[in-house]
Structure formats: structure tokens, C-alpha cells
Amino acid sequence: KTLGELYRVARPSGRLFVVVRSTESHDMRRPSVVTDPETMLTAYTFTDPTSGQPRTVRRYFHSKDSIRGYVQDAGFTTDYIEDYQEHIYVDFMRKHLASEPDEVIELLATKSIR
């Protein structure tokens, strides 16, 4: 629904840039990972480096095909898609780097004319 709204408000030939966590992410290999087969929402628990307390996170992970499909279903044409490793932060305030690089996917798309 969000991508559809972005399509609606984008100018003709407007561009969309998206970066998402990959299904190849080290978080997908945690023993606590549970993925809902209907929604594909993934949950896992880890020790929060800022508090030292267990924390459960729910998020979506994508393959190149899945994110490309969502973007195309919203009406965009994929111009570029690439996966790579990036050192990401584990906290919202961007003060604590993850202990290892993670797998992400970036995608650049253009609003298609329907």
C-alpha cells in the first residue's frame, strides 16, 4: 500500500530509491528467527547492545525478486538493483555499529506510465 501511495504522488518519470535488508542477512540465521508464512514478517530476538537486555524485532527481509516485485506491482519500472554488504547501525540514534557487515539490497526505479 505504501509503494502504491508513493506511485500516486510521484511526478511522471519520478524516481524511487529503496534500501532493504536482504534475506541473506546474518539476522536471518539467528536461532530465534520465526517467519510468518502468510505475511512473511520475520521476528527474532537478540541482546540489545545499548541496554544489554533481550529485544524482539519484527521486520521484513527481501530477496532481489521480492522487492522488485513489490515495486513493479506498485507501477514502477526497476532501473537498477544490487545487493552488497554494509556496516549498519543497530540503534535508531545511529551510535552503535553492528559487529559485522550486513547484506542489503538497493533498488532504483522510475514511475511507469500506466
C-alpha positions as CSV (number, residue, x, y, z in Angstrom):
1,K,0.0,0.0,0.0
2,T,2.8,2.4,0.8
3,L,4.5,1.9,-2.5
4,G,1.2,2.5,-4.3
5,E,0.9,5.8,-2.5
6,L,4.4,6.7,-3.4
7,Y,3.5,6.0,-7.0
8,R,0.4,8.1,-6.8
9,V,2.3,11.2,-5.5
10,A,5.4,10.8,-7.7
11,R,5.7,13.0,-10.7
12,P,5.6,11.5,-14.2
13,S,9.0,9.7,-14.6
14,G,9.6,10.2,-10.8
15,R,12.3,8.2,-9.2
16,L,12.2,5.8,-6.2
17,F,15.3,4.8,-4.3
18,V,14.9,1.9,-1.8
19,V,17.3,0.1,0.5
20,V,16.1,-3.0,2.3
21,R,17.6,-5.8,4.4
22,S,18.3,-8.9,2.4
23,T,17.2,-12.5,3.1
24,E,20.9,-13.2,3.1
25,S,21.3,-11.0,6.3
26,H,23.0,-12.6,9.3
27,D,19.9,-11.8,11.3
28,M,18.0,-14.4,9.2
29,R,20.4,-17.0,10.5
30,R,19.7,-16.3,14.2
31,P,18.4,-19.4,16.1
32,S,15.3,-17.4,17.2
33,V,14.1,-16.5,13.7
34,V,10.5,-17.1,13.0
35,T,8.9,-16.1,9.7
36,D,5.1,-16.0,9.3
37,P,4.5,-17.9,6.0
38,E,1.4,-15.8,5.2
39,T,2.7,-12.3,5.8
40,M,6.5,-13.1,5.5
41,L,7.0,-10.9,8.6
42,T,10.1,-12.1,10.4
43,A,10.7,-11.9,14.2
44,Y,13.9,-12.6,16.1
45,T,15.4,-11.9,19.5
46,F,18.8,-10.5,20.2
47,T,20.7,-8.8,23.0
48,D,20.4,-5.0,22.6
49,P,23.9,-3.6,22.7
50,T,22.7,-0.3,24.2
51,S,20.8,-1.9,27.2
52,G,22.2,-5.4,27.4
53,Q,18.6,-6.6,27.5
54,P,16.9,-9.1,25.2
55,R,14.9,-7.4,22.4
56,T,12.5,-8.9,19.9
57,V,12.4,-7.2,16.5
58,R,9.9,-7.7,13.7
59,R,10.8,-6.8,10.1
60,Y,10.6,-7.8,6.5
61,F,13.6,-9.2,4.7
62,H,13.7,-9.3,0.9
63,S,15.3,-11.1,-2.0
64,K,16.0,-9.1,-5.2
65,D,13.0,-10.8,-6.7
66,S,10.6,-9.9,-3.8
67,I,11.5,-6.2,-3.6
68,R,11.5,-5.9,-7.4
69,G,8.0,-7.5,-7.5
70,Y,6.6,-5.1,-4.8
71,V,8.0,-2.1,-6.7
72,Q,6.7,-3.3,-10.1
73,D,3.3,-4.2,-8.6
74,A,3.0,-0.5,-7.5
75,G,3.7,0.7,-11.0
76,F,7.4,1.4,-11.0
77,T,10.0,0.1,-13.5
78,T,13.2,-1.2,-11.9
79,D,16.2,0.6,-13.4
80,Y,18.9,-0.8,-11.1
81,I,19.1,-3.4,-8.3
82,E,22.2,-4.6,-6.5
83,D,22.9,-6.4,-3.3
84,Y,26.0,-5.7,-1.2
85,Q,27.4,-5.7,2.3
86,E,27.1,-2.6,4.5
87,H,28.0,-1.9,8.1
88,I,24.7,-0.8,9.6
89,Y,23.8,0.7,13.0
90,V,21.8,-1.4,15.4
91,D,20.1,1.5,17.2
92,F,17.8,4.3,16.0
93,M,20.2,7.1,17.1
94,R,23.0,5.6,15.0
95,K,25.5,5.4,17.8
96,H,26.2,1.6,17.8
97,L,27.5,-0.1,14.7
98,A,26.7,-3.8,14.2
99,S,29.5,-6.2,15.0
100,E,29.7,-7.3,11.4
101,P,28.6,-6.0,8.0
102,D,25.1,-7.0,6.8
103,E,23.5,-7.8,3.5
104,V,21.3,-5.2,2.0
105,I,19.6,-4.6,-1.4
106,E,19.3,-1.2,-3.1
107,L,16.9,-0.5,-5.9
108,L,16.3,2.5,-8.1
109,A,13.1,2.6,-10.1
110,T,11.1,5.0,-12.3
111,K,7.4,5.7,-12.3
112,S,5.9,3.9,-15.2
113,I,3.1,5.5,-17.3
114,R,0.0,3.3,-16.9
